[in-house]
């Protein structure tokens, strides 16, 4: 983002400097002293640079003479060379203008962000973060993996797969909990489904304690109390995961 902003600042500064140069600067061809001319009988201009695109078109000889001689010969300065002279003279000034343009753009973006935040408008400068939410498919996958693990109790891979699904589910619950500013009953009910699956599958310890915490969180009327009990419930679920993990590792 900063690199793009710096590049934009440079091009804007260059454009401003060139616009000002075109409007106010008046290069003096007499200051060139020595110039290039074509010996073609149709040539009527003199050029500051031997690399001028118009001078390169000539099929005749090119001579290097003084400006006074060119004037006496009735020649006029090349308009393209005048533009190039003005450009080379003032382009370096863009380096001094760029920091101010950069700070101006930063201030403008900050102002836009503030306005967008005030009126709850989606900002074009902020990438939308993907919200992690426990959905129906996650709960179904957890239930199926635990059922399979209970059917194949001696299969170590089935136990690990169930633990992996449990960990993913708890990660999603915790991430959603941290993202939420308001804990609603729908979220608590989804956790309740997970608790039921884990308890029935034997993947959670302290059954009485965990059900008590869930009921307390579900029936809490104050948001602060609901958040605290939900946090404790998630903690107990993680304890059950660690306990099951240690049990598998001993085997």
Secondary structure, DSSP 8 states (H G I E B T S, - for coil): -HHHHHHHHHHHHHHHHHHHHHHH----GGGG-EEEEE--TT--EEBS-TT-TTGGG--S-EEEEEHHHHHHTT-EE-HHHHHHHHHHHHGGGHHHHHHHHHHHHHHHHHHHHHHHHHTT---TTS---------HHHHHHHHHHHHHHHHTTT-HHHHHHHHHHHHHHHHHHHHHHHH-SS--HHHHHHHHHHHHHHHHTT--S-HHHHHHHHHHHHH--SHHHHHHHHHHHHHHHHHHHHHHHHHHHH-
